[in-house]
């Protein structure tokens, strides 16, 4: 297992991950683009069943 600090992803990065997933990029390709393991990308996507969550808007 890799040691070191864990850094989260910003809202913009998460949006880009969802966009890349939607156009068909693999978990490995997305992970390389963000310097993350593909398992981290899988975890993010699997939390919502592979479907991007709705964007919340203030009224």
C-alpha positions in Angstrom: 0.0 0.0 0.0 1.3 3.5 -0.8 2.2 5.7 2.1 1.8 9.5 2.2 -0.7 12.2 2.5 -4.2 11.8 1.0 -5.6 14.8 -0.8 -9.3 15.1 -1.6 -10.7 16.3 -4.9 -12.3 19.7 -5.5 -15.9 20.0 -6.8 -14.4 21.0 -10.2 -12.2 17.9 -10.3 -15.1 15.6 -9.3 -17.2 17.2 -12.1 -14.4 16.5 -14.6 -14.2 12.9 -13.4 -17.9 12.4 -14.0 -17.6 14.0 -17.4 -14.6 11.7 -18.4 -16.6 8.7 -17.1 -19.6 9.8 -19.2 -17.6 9.9 -22.4 -16.2 6.5 -21.8 -12.7 6.9 -20.3 -11.5 4.0 -18.2 -10.9 4.1 -14.5 -7.2 3.8 -15.2 -7.2 6.7 -17.7 -9.1 8.9 -15.3 -6.8 8.0 -12.4 -3.7 8.8 -14.4 -5.1 12.2 -15.3 -5.6 13.1 -11.6 -2.6 11.3 -10.2 -4.9 8.9 -8.3 -5.2 5.1 -8.1 -8.0 3.7 -10.2 -9.5 2.3 -7.0 -10.0 5.8 -5.7 -11.9 6.7 -8.9 -13.9 3.6 -8.7 -14.8 4.4 -5.1 -16.0 7.9 -6.0 -18.1 6.6 -9.0 -19.5 3.6 -7.1 -20.9 5.8 -4.3 -23.6 6.8 -6.8 -23.9 3.7 -8.9 -21.9 5.1 -11.7 -24.5 7.8 -12.3 -23.5 11.4 -11.7 -25.4 13.0 -8.8 -27.8 15.8 -9.5 -26.3 19.3 -9.1 -27.8 21.0 -6.1 -28.9 24.6 -6.7 -29.8 27.2 -4.1 -33.3 28.8 -4.5 
